[in-house]
Amino acid sequence: MFKIIRRAAALVALAMLSFRAVGSFLSWIEKQEDGPQNVWADDDEFEDA
């Protein structure tokens, strides 16, 4: 009986950690989009020089 309870608790804990990790990752991606968009220089800028 205790084995089932321990496994259920471990499964719930694993699910919570997984959702938290995915949430953190999506939050990080959202923060990356807020930064400067033109980080890489275009080749067209240097052709005119």
Secondary structure, DSSP 8 states (H G I E B T S, - for coil): -HHHHHHHHHHHHHHHHHHHHHHHHHHHHHHHHTS-S--S--HHHHH--
